[in-house]
Amino acid sequence: MTAVVDGVDTIAAPATPPGRGGIGIIRVSGPGTLAIAEAVAGRRPAPRHATTTAFRAADGSALDHGILLYFPGPASFTGEDVVEFQGHGGPVVMDRLLARTLELGARLAEPGEFSQRAYLNGRMDLAQAEAVADLIDAGSEAAARAAVHSLEGVLSRRVEALAEGLLDLRARVEALLDFPDDEIAAELSTAATELDERRGELRTLLQEGGRGRRLAEGATVVLAGPPNAGKSSLMNALARRDSAIVTDLPGTTRDLLRERLAIGGIPVELVDTAGLHAGGDAIEQEGMRRAREALATADLVLWLANAADPEAPEGPEERPGAPLVLLHTQADRSGREAGEQADGSVVLSAVTGAGLDALEAVIVHHLGGEAPPEGGFTARRRHLEALESALTALDAAPDPAEGELELVAAELARAHAALGRITGATGTEDLLGRIFSTFCIGK
């Protein structure tokens, strides 16, 4: 039996992580929720009241004792009737309770299906739904704070306000199509000014979105440079543990080593790479190939050069697309004063720790710094792609004061549609499965 009403089935899943714990929650949502709750608890639950009760199997024997919570739709997370069975967090107990809900007609929820239903039922827009996952996965306090802001609609309101401005401008431009230019010169000049303003607002939002993406997804910081420049020592110093092997022999690191940490509130994946140099055996050549691949995908490159070696190369042969900061290492041997230099480079010692604070400040600066207490938000790559598409459309729009208003209106329409993809107002059918499949089951 499946609890299906008007084509909508009832779903169930654990809402707490697998494993042993003091509390485990099975969440149920859909039209058959109330009937399942009555069958399991032996009573009709009161809305929004925590009720202690026994959870029973089909033969009446107790599966567990816990708390029953019932949230009638549409004022629930999903917009449907929702019940939570809050019991003891043992895996066997949770499996038996989940099996009981499935026996009563629910089906196991797909990853992210509860959040997907919340979106489809108008409880949140697409950007807010994604913020749920960002909050769960937040790797730092700053990332969690920014995810809460997105969940509260900070990004959505910014996007919607900009989209509304574009729609209004498009309507006024189209209204001018049937008038001679000499009669509407003032209106055309105003439209041109507003178009420039919208471009500026988009660029600002795109810049802030880049910082939001790094908070949500983390930033990749690559340590690169010649052999024995101190990359592994610096990785250990920043990670505050012996993550990489350090010896006086050149070429100790052959493969990519990765360490996740937070620097200045920004989640960072630190990547230690093989030393770049001419020659080397087949293993070294493969290590250097992987190092160059890492450079190509980095958000920030830290190029290490031994401060005690005047012949150390001060940068790769080919500059990466990401910002590059030159680090003069082994300040304890060179005698140079540690800290940030006037040219933006940093002198430091991984052994003594001198200059590490300055380096962390430089990293935070290049990655956009912590999210501000108010107004910061998380963002995803698809959000940035939509913002870039909207900006490309506005940049392609000709000056309204020079005519060609049909082209102006068309580009404004393109920009408006691109912004709509962020919140789900337009073009979401092909996105839903991809977005919600990345969520955990039960959310």
C-alpha positions as CSV (number, residue, x, y, z in Angstrom):
1,M,0.0,0.0,0.0
2,T,1.2,3.5,-0.8
3,A,-0.3,6.6,0.8
4,V,-1.1,8.6,-2.4
5,V,-3.7,11.4,-2.5
6,D,-4.4,13.4,-5.8
7,G,-1.1,12.0,-7.3
8,V,1.0,13.1,-4.3
9,D,2.6,10.3,-2.3
10,T,3.8,10.4,1.3
11,I,7.5,10.3,2.0
12,A,9.6,9.3,5.0
13,A,13.3,9.3,5.9
14,P,15.6,9.7,8.9
15,A,16.2,13.4,9.6
16,T,19.2,12.7,11.8
17,P,22.6,11.4,10.7
18,P,23.1,7.6,10.6
19,G,24.9,6.0,13.6
20,R,24.4,5.9,17.3
21,G,23.0,8.9,19.2
22,G,20.9,10.0,22.0
23,I,18.1,11.1,19.7
24,G,17.0,9.9,16.3
25,I,14.2,11.4,14.2
26,I,12.1,9.9,11.4
27,R,10.3,12.6,9.4
28,V,7.2,11.9,7.4
29,S,5.5,14.4,4.9
30,G,2.5,14.1,2.6
31,P,-1.2,13.4,2.5
32,G,-1.0,10.1,4.4
33,T,1.0,11.6,7.3
34,L,-1.7,11.9,9.9
35,A,-3.0,8.3,9.3
36,I,0.6,7.0,9.7
37,A,1.0,9.0,12.9
38,E,-2.3,7.6,14.3
39,A,-1.3,4.0,13.4
40,V,2.2,4.3,15.0
41,A,1.3,6.3,18.1
42,G,-2.3,5.0,18.6
43,R,-3.7,8.5,18.9
44,R,-4.4,11.5,16.8
45,P,-1.6,14.0,17.6
46,A,-2.4,17.6,18.5
47,P,-0.9,20.2,16.1
48,R,2.4,21.7,17.3
49,H,2.3,19.9,20.7
50,A,5.1,17.6,21.8
51,T,3.4,14.4,23.0
52,T,5.3,11.5,24.7
53,T,4.0,8.2,23.5
54,A,5.0,4.7,22.5
55,F,5.7,3.9,18.9
56,R,4.1,0.6,18.1
57,A,4.5,-2.1,15.5
58,A,1.6,-3.7,13.6
59,D,1.0,-6.3,16.3
60,G,0.9,-3.6,19.0
61,S,4.3,-4.3,20.5
62,A,6.4,-1.2,21.3
63,L,9.1,-0.2,18.9
64,D,10.3,2.7,21.0
65,H,9.1,5.4,23.4
66,G,9.6,9.0,22.3
67,I,8.1,12.3,21.3
68,L,5.5,12.8,18.5
69,L,5.3,16.2,16.8
70,Y,2.6,17.0,14.2
71,F,2.8,20.1,11.9
72,P,-0.3,20.5,9.7
73,G,0.2,21.9,6.2
74,P,0.5,24.4,4.8
75,A,2.3,25.9,7.8
76,S,5.1,23.3,7.9
77,F,8.6,23.0,6.5
78,T,7.3,21.2,3.3
79,G,3.9,22.9,3.1
80,E,2.3,19.5,3.6
81,D,1.3,17.6,6.8
82,V,4.5,16.7,8.5
83,V,5.1,14.4,11.5
84,E,8.4,13.8,13.4
85,F,8.9,10.7,15.4
86,Q,11.6,11.6,17.9
87,G,13.0,8.4,19.5
88,H,16.3,7.0,20.6
89,G,19.1,7.2,18.1
90,G,20.2,3.6,17.8
91,P,20.4,2.4,14.2
92,V,18.3,-0.7,14.8
93,V,15.5,1.4,16.5
94,M,15.5,3.9,13.6
95,D,15.5,1.2,11.0
96,R,12.5,-0.5,12.6
97,L,10.6,2.8,13.0
98,L,11.3,3.8,9.4
99,A,10.2,0.3,8.2
100,R,6.9,0.8,10.1
101,T,6.2,4.1,8.3
102,L,6.9,2.4,4.9
103,E,4.7,-0.5,5.9
104,L,1.9,2.0,6.4
105,G,2.2,3.4,2.9
106,A,5.0,5.9,2.9
107,R,7.9,5.6,0.5
108,L,11.6,6.4,1.3
109,A,12.3,10.0,0.4
110,E,14.9,10.8,-2.3
111,P,17.9,13.0,-1.3
112,G,16.6,16.6,-0.7
113,E,13.0,15.7,-1.4
114,F,11.7,17.4,1.7
115,S,13.4,20.7,0.7
116,Q,12.2,20.2,-2.9
117,R,8.6,19.9,-1.7
118,A,9.1,23.1,0.4
119,Y,10.2,24.9,-2.8
120,L,7.4,23.4,-5.0
121,N,4.8,24.3,-2.4
122,G,6.0,27.9,-2.1
123,R,7.6,27.7,1.4
124,M,10.9,29.0,0.1
125,D,12.5,29.9,-3.3
126,L,15.3,27.9,-4.9
127,A,18.1,30.0,-3.5
128,Q,16.7,29.6,0.0
129,A,16.3,25.9,-0.4
130,E,20.0,25.6,-1.4
131,A,20.9,27.7,1.7
132,V,19.5,24.8,3.8
133,A,22.2,22.5,2.4
134,D,24.8,25.3,2.7
135,L,24.0,25.7,6.4
136,I,24.3,22.0,7.1
137,D,27.7,21.9,5.2
138,A,29.0,25.2,6.6
139,G,32.7,24.8,7.4
140,S,33.1,27.9,9.5
141,E,31.2,30.3,11.7
142,A,31.2,32.9,8.9
143,A,29.9,30.4,6.4
144,A,27.1,29.4,8.8
145,R,26.2,33.0,9.4
146,A,26.1,33.7,5.7
147,A,24.0,30.6,5.0
148,V,21.4,31.7,7.6
149,H,21.2,35.1,5.8
150,S,20.6,33.3,2.5
151,L,18.0,31.1,4.2
152,E,16.3,34.3,5.5
153,G,16.1,35.6,1.9
154,V,19.0,38.1,1.8
155,L,20.3,37.0,-1.6
156,S,16.7,36.4,-3.0
157,R,15.6,39.9,-2.1
158,R,18.7,41.4,-3.7
159,V,18.1,39.4,-6.9
160,E,14.4,40.1,-7.0
161,A,14.8,43.9,-6.5
162,L,17.3,44.0,-9.4
163,A,15.0,41.8,-11.5
164,E,12.1,44.1,-10.8
165,G,14.2,47.1,-11.8
166,L,15.1,45.5,-15.1
167,L,11.5,44.6,-15.7
168,D,10.3,48.1,-15.1
169,L,13.1,49.5,-17.3
170,R,12.2,47.1,-20.1
171,A,8.5,48.1,-19.9
172,R,9.3,51.7,-20.3
173,V,11.8,51.1,-23.1
174,E,9.1,49.1,-25.0
175,A,6.6,51.9,-24.4
176,L,8.9,54.3,-26.2
177,L,9.2,52.2,-29.4
178,D,6.4,54.0,-31.3
179,F,7.6,57.5,-30.6
180,P,10.1,59.6,-32.6
181,D,13.5,59.9,-30.9
182,D,13.4,63.7,-30.9
183,E,10.1,63.6,-28.8
184,I,11.5,61.3,-26.1
185,A,15.1,62.4,-25.9
186,A,14.8,63.0,-22.1
187,E,13.3,59.6,-21.5
188,L,16.0,57.9,-23.5
189,S,18.7,59.7,-21.6
190,T,17.1,58.6,-18.3
191,A,16.8,55.0,-19.6
192,A,20.5,55.1,-20.5
193,T,21.4,56.3,-17.0
194,E,19.3,53.6,-15.4
195,L,20.8,50.9,-17.6
196,D,24.3,51.9,-16.3
197,E,23.0,51.8,-12.7
198,R,21.7,48.3,-13.2
199,R,25.0,47.2,-14.6
200,G,26.8,48.6,-11.6
201,E,24.4,46.9,-9.2
202,L,25.0,43.6,-11.0
203,R,28.7,43.9,-10.8
204,T,28.5,44.6,-7.1
205,L,26.2,41.6,-6.5
206,L,28.5,39.4,-8.6
207,Q,31.5,40.5,-6.5
208,E,29.7,39.8,-3.3
209,G,28.4,36.5,-4.8
210,G,32.0,35.4,-5.4
211,R,32.8,35.9,-1.7
212,G,29.5,34.0,-0.9
213,R,30.5,31.1,-3.1
214,R,33.9,30.8,-1.3
215,L,32.0,30.7,2.0
216,A,29.6,28.1,0.8
217,E,31.9,25.9,-1.2
218,G,35.3,26.8,0.2
219,A,38.3,28.3,-1.5
220,T,41.2,26.3,-3.0
221,V,44.6,27.7,-2.0
222,V,47.6,26.1,-3.8
223,L,51.1,26.0,-2.4
224,A,53.5,26.0,-5.4
225,G,57.2,26.6,-6.1
226,P,60.5,24.9,-6.7
227,P,61.6,21.8,-4.6
228,N,62.7,22.5,-1.0
229,A,61.0,25.9,-0.9
230,G,59.2,24.9,2.2
231,K,55.7,24.1,0.9
232,S,55.2,21.1,3.1
233,S,56.5,22.9,6.2
234,L,54.1,25.8,5.5
235,M,51.2,23.4,5.0
236,N,51.9,21.8,8.4
237,A,52.3,25.2,10.0
238,L,48.9,26.5,8.7
239,A,47.2,23.2,9.4
240,R,48.8,23.1,12.9
241,R,49.6,19.4,12.5
242,D,52.1,17.2,10.7
243,S,50.0,16.7,7.6
244,A,52.9,16.5,5.1
245,I,56.2,14.7,5.3
246,V,59.1,17.2,5.6
247,T,62.8,16.3,4.9
248,D,65.8,18.1,3.6
249,L,65.7,16.0,0.5
250,P,64.2,17.7,-2.6
251,G,61.1,16.3,-4.2
252,T,59.6,14.7,-1.0
253,T,56.1,15.6,-2.2
254,R,55.2,13.7,-5.3
255,D,51.4,13.9,-5.3
256,L,48.8,16.5,-4.2
257,L,48.2,16.7,-0.5
258,R,45.0,18.3,0.7
259,E,44.1,19.8,4.0
260,R,40.8,21.4,4.9
261,L,40.8,24.3,7.4
262,A,39.3,27.7,8.1
263,I,41.4,30.8,7.6
264,G,39.9,34.0,8.8
265,G,36.4,32.4,8.8
266,I,36.8,31.2,5.2
267,P,36.7,27.4,4.6
268,V,39.9,26.6,2.7
269,E,41.2,23.5,1.0
270,L,45.0,23.9,1.1
271,V,46.8,22.0,-1.6
272,D,50.5,21.1,-1.3
273,T,52.1,20.3,-4.7
274,A,55.2,18.7,-6.1
275,G,58.2,21.1,-6.6
276,L,58.3,22.5,-10.1
277,H,61.6,22.3,-11.9
278,A,63.3,21.1,-15.1
279,G,63.9,17.4,-15.6
280,G,63.0,14.7,-13.1
281,D,62.0,11.1,-13.4
282,A,58.6,9.8,-14.6
283,I,57.1,10.0,-11.1
284,E,58.3,13.6,-10.6
285,Q,57.0,14.5,-14.1
286,E,53.6,13.2,-13.2
287,G,53.7,15.0,-9.9
288,M,54.5,18.3,-11.6
289,R,51.7,17.7,-14.2
290,R,49.2,17.4,-11.3
291,A,50.7,20.5,-9.7
292,R,50.1,22.5,-12.8
293,E,46.5,21.2,-13.0
294,A,46.0,22.4,-9.4
295,L,47.3,25.8,-10.3
296,A,44.8,26.0,-13.1
297,T,41.8,25.5,-10.8
298,A,43.1,27.5,-7.8
299,D,41.3,30.4,-6.2
300,L,44.6,31.7,-4.9
301,V,48.2,30.6,-5.5
302,L,50.9,31.0,-2.9
303,W,54.3,30.8,-4.7
304,L,57.1,29.9,-2.3
305,A,60.7,31.1,-2.9
306,N,63.5,30.4,-0.4
307,A,64.5,33.8,1.0
308,A,68.0,32.5,1.6
309,D,68.5,31.6,-2.0
310,P,68.9,34.6,-4.3
311,E,68.5,32.4,-7.4
312,A,65.0,31.1,-6.3
313,P,62.5,31.7,-9.1
314,E,59.9,34.3,-8.0
315,G,56.9,32.9,-9.9
316,P,55.9,30.1,-12.3
317,E,56.8,30.2,-16.0
318,E,53.2,30.7,-16.9
319,R,51.1,32.9,-14.6
320,P,47.9,31.1,-13.4
321,G,44.5,32.7,-13.8
322,A,44.1,33.1,-10.0
323,P,45.8,35.8,-7.9
324,L,49.4,34.9,-7.0
325,V,51.1,35.9,-3.8
326,L,54.9,35.5,-3.5
327,L,56.2,34.1,-0.2
328,H,59.8,34.4,0.8
329,T,60.3,31.4,3.1
330,Q,62.9,30.4,5.7
331,A,63.2,33.9,7.1
332,D,64.9,32.3,10.1
333,R,67.9,31.5,7.9
334,S,67.9,34.5,5.6
335,G,67.7,37.1,8.4
336,R,65.0,39.0,6.6
337,E,62.3,40.7,8.8
338,A,59.1,38.7,8.6
339,G,55.8,40.2,7.6
340,E,54.0,41.6,4.6
341,Q,56.2,43.7,2.2
342,A,55.4,46.8,0.3
343,D,55.1,44.9,-2.9
344,G,52.5,42.6,-1.4
345,S,54.8,39.6,-0.9
346,V,55.2,38.0,2.5
347,V,58.4,37.0,4.3
348,L,57.9,34.2,6.8
349,S,59.3,31.2,8.6
350,A,57.3,28.1,8.9
351,V,59.7,26.9,11.6
352,T,59.4,29.8,14.0
353,G,55.9,30.9,12.9
354,A,57.1,34.5,12.2
355,G,55.0,36.1,9.4
356,L,52.2,33.5,9.5
357,D,49.7,36.0,10.9
358,A,50.6,38.4,8.1
359,L,50.2,35.5,5.6
360,E,46.7,34.6,6.9
361,A,45.7,38.3,6.7
362,V,46.8,38.4,3.0
363,I,44.9,35.2,2.2
364,V,41.7,36.6,3.8
365,H,42.2,39.8,1.8
366,H,42.6,38.0,-1.5
367,L,39.6,35.7,-0.9
368,G,37.3,38.5,0.0
369,G,37.4,38.5,3.8
370,E,34.8,37.2,6.2
371,A,31.2,37.8,5.4
372,P,29.9,41.0,7.0
373,P,27.7,40.6,10.1
374,E,24.8,42.0,8.2
375,G,24.0,41.4,4.5
376,G,26.5,38.7,3.7
377,F,25.1,35.6,2.0
378,T,26.2,32.3,0.6
379,A,26.1,31.7,-3.2
380,R,26.8,28.8,-5.6
381,R,28.5,28.6,-8.9
382,R,25.2,28.5,-10.7
383,H,24.2,31.7,-9.0
384,L,27.4,33.4,-10.3
385,E,26.8,31.9,-13.8
386,A,23.3,33.4,-13.8
387,L,24.6,36.8,-12.6
388,E,27.4,36.7,-15.3
389,S,24.8,35.9,-18.0
390,A,22.6,38.8,-16.9
391,L,25.6,41.2,-16.9
392,T,26.7,39.9,-20.3
393,A,23.2,40.7,-21.6
394,L,23.2,44.3,-20.1
395,D,26.7,44.9,-21.5
396,A,25.4,43.8,-25.0
397,A,22.5,46.2,-24.8
398,P,23.1,49.4,-27.0
399,D,22.8,52.9,-25.5
400,P,19.0,53.6,-25.5
401,A,19.8,57.2,-26.4
402,E,21.3,56.0,-29.7
403,G,18.1,54.1,-30.7
404,E,17.8,50.4,-31.4
405,L,15.3,50.1,-28.6
406,E,14.2,46.7,-29.8
407,L,17.7,45.4,-29.0
408,V,17.7,47.1,-25.6
409,A,14.4,45.5,-24.7
410,A,15.6,42.1,-25.9
411,E,18.8,42.2,-23.8
412,L,16.8,43.4,-20.8
413,A,14.5,40.4,-21.2
414,R,17.6,38.1,-21.3
415,A,19.0,39.6,-18.2
416,H,15.7,39.3,-16.4
417,A,15.3,35.7,-17.3
418,A,18.9,34.9,-16.1
419,L,18.2,36.4,-12.7
420,G,15.0,34.4,-12.4
421,R,17.0,31.2,-12.6
422,I,18.6,32.0,-9.3
423,T,15.3,32.0,-7.3
424,G,13.5,29.6,-9.5
425,A,11.2,32.1,-11.1
426,T,12.3,31.0,-14.5
427,G,13.9,28.0,-16.2
428,T,14.1,25.6,-13.3
429,E,12.8,22.3,-14.7
430,D,16.2,21.0,-15.7
431,L,17.8,22.2,-12.5
432,L,15.7,20.7,-9.8
433,G,16.9,17.1,-10.0
434,R,20.5,18.2,-10.1
435,I,20.2,20.6,-7.2
436,F,18.3,18.5,-4.7
437,S,20.2,15.3,-5.5
438,T,23.1,16.8,-3.7
439,F,21.2,17.2,-0.4
440,C,21.3,14.6,2.3
441,I,18.3,12.2,2.7
442,G,15.8,13.5,5.2
443,K,16.3,17.2,4.3
